[in-house]
Amino acid sequence: SLIYRQLCLLLNAENIFHSMADILLREEDLKFASTMVHTLNTILLTSSELFQLRNQLKDLKTPESRNLFCCLYRSWCHNPVTTVSLCFLTQNYKHAYDLIQKFGDLEVTVDFLTEVDKLVQLIECPIFTYLRLQLLDVKNNPYLIKALYGLLMLLPQSSAFQLLSHRLQCVPNPELMQTTDNTKPNTSFKRTSASNIDYTELLQHFEKVQNKHLEARHQRAGRAEQLDRRVVL
């Protein structure tokens, strides 16, 4: 982690993450790729050295930032929860909700639930202040609220569940938040629609990568079972 942070200070952070994502996209050891993606995502979301890169990704205003998002996304698909956190960072709330809907088809493990727990903790950090403030604009951010409720439904009754539940209880009634300025355009949806990103293709890529991970886990489980049988014999 420290090495990557120092590299981002000395070199171009965007190029480093782009290169690492390209390498991990071709990585055949899927378990290693998932671990590395989790590490890189933690660095991206928490390191002060990457503040500018986070702002660049948050708005997706330039072709370069959109290209970086797509590059990171394809590798981040090795880890479902980090993929959702990337969508939260880039304000792609509808796609985050679509991804969470796919979680019902995944194999839910203790590690998976632990990562969801950590994501909930991150949402309460200063990094996602803008996301929490957007909860005030219920009308224009329905998919953000639905995505957060989706995470809530995934969690067992734990401290993270209580934390997120209390946060969602603070979401105001839309009728109470109405003002005379009802003609204000929905900038978040406009930005997403103008970004020229094929989210359907990205979702298909996510499913493809996760199917590979499922097959790899089953193969590892099969080999472990065969080894146990040999030991017994």
N, C-alpha and C positions, 0 to 999 in steps of 0.2 A: 504494500500500500504506500509506504513512504517513498519507495523508488519511483512509482508512477507519479506521485504528486510532485516530486522533484523534477522529473522529466517534463511534466506539464508546465512547470515554471521556466525551465531552460529552453524548451522547444515549443512548437505550436501544439496546444492541447487538442485542437480539432483534428489535426493530422495524426496524432498519437491514438486517439480513440477510433478514428477511421481505420487506421492500420490494424489495430488490435481486433476490431470487429471483423475485418476481412479475414484475418488469420483464424479466428474462432469459428467463422462460418464454414471453414473447410476442415475444422478439427474433427477427427474420427472418434476420439475418446469423448463420448457424449457427457459422461459424468464430470470429467475434467472441464469441459466447455461450460457446463452449467455452473460449476464452482467459480470459474474465472469470470463469467458474466455477472454473477452475484457480487464478486469483489469489485469489478469495474463499476458496477452500478452504484455500489455504496460510496466509492470514491467520487463518482460524478455528482451524487446528491448531497454529500456532506462536506467535501473539501472546499475550504475558502479559496484555494488556488483556482478553482473551476467556476467561480462566480460568473464570469463573463460568458463562459461556454453555456452555463445553465440559462442565462438570459437569452442567449442566441437561440437555444432550443425552445425556450418557453414561448416565444412569439412566432417562430417559423416564418419570418417575414421575407427571407431571402431564399433563392434557389439553393444556395450552399447549405443553409440550415435545414432545409427540407431534405436535401440529399443525405446529409449526416443523419437525420432522424431515420430515414429508410434504411441506411446502412446499419445503424445501431439496432434497429428493430429486428432485422433479419437474424442477427446473432443473439440478441436478447431473448429471442423465442426459445432458446435452450432452457430458459427459466421462466415459467409462467408469471410469477409474481413480479419479477423485475420488469417484465414486459408491460404489465399494468402500471407500474410506477413510472416507467418512461412515458406512457400515455398521459398520466397525471401531470408529469413535468411539462409536457408539450401541450397541455390543455386539450387533448384529444379525448374528451370525456365520453362521447358516444362509442368510440372504438374501445375504450376501456370497459364500458358496459358490455359490449359485444364479446370481448375476451372473457370477462367474468362469467358470462352465460355459458361459455365453452368449458369452464372449470367443472361443470357437472359431469362432463365426459372423461375427466382426467382421474388418475389414481390418486386419491387424497391420502397423503402420508403425514407422519409427524413432522418431518422436515418442511413439507408444504405448509402446514398450519403454522409452524414457527415463523416462516417467512411472511405469511399474511399478518401475523402478530407484529412483526417488526415493521411492516409497511404501515400499519395503523399507528405505531409509535412515531414513525417519520412524518405522517400527516399532521401530527401535533407539533412538529418542529418549525422553527422560523422559515425553513426552506419553502414550506407550503403555506405560508401566510396568505398569499394571493388566492390559493384554492379555497381556504376557509372563508375568506371574505366573499368569494363568489357564491357561497351558500346563501348569502343575503338576497341574491338575485335569483329567486326560485324559478321565475318564469323563463328566464333565458338559459338556465343551467339544469334542466331536468335530468339529463343523463349523468351529470356529476352526482346528483343525489341518488339516482338509481344505482350507480356504480358503488357508492359507499354503502348503500343498503345491501347490495350484493355481497360485499366483503363481510358485512355484519352477519349475514345468513350463513356464511362459510365457517365463521368462528364458533368454537364451543363456548360455553359460559365461562369466560375468563376475564382477567383484568382488561385485556385489549377489547373484548366485547363490551364491557361496561364503559370503557373510554370512548369508543366510537358511538355507542348508543347514546351516551350523554351529549356528544357533539351533535348528533342528528336531532336530538330533542331541542336543540337551540335553533334549528332551521325555522324561520318565521313563517307564519301563515301568509300565502301570497296575497290574499285580499287586504291584509293589514299593511302590506308593503307597496300598494298601488299609489302612484303619484299622478300629477297632472301631465307629466312628461311621458305619455304612453307611446309616443311616436319615435322614441329612441331606437335606432336600428340594433339588431342583434349582432354585435361585432364578432363574438366568439364563433357563431355559426358561419358568418360570412368569411372569416379567416380560414376556417376549415374547408369550406366549399371551394375557395379560391386557391387552395394549395396544390391542386393537381396531383394529389397522392391517391393511389389506387388502394383504398382500405380493404376492399374485397379480396384483392390479391394478397395483401399482407395477412389477412385473417386465414386464408387458405395455406399460406406458408407456415403460419403458427401451428395449424392443425397437422401439417405434414411433419414438422420437426418434433412435435409432441408424440406423434405416432411412432417415430423412430426411437424416442426415449422409452416409450412403453415396451416396444419390442426388445430393446437392449436390457431393460430391467427383467423382463421375463426370461431372457437368455441367461442372465447372471443367476437368477433364482433357480433355473433348471440345472445349471452347472453345479451350484452349491448343493442341490438336492442329490445329484449323482455322486458328488464327493462324500456326502454324509452316508450314502448307502454303501460305498466302498469301505468306509471306515468301520461301519457296523459289521460288514462281511469279513 
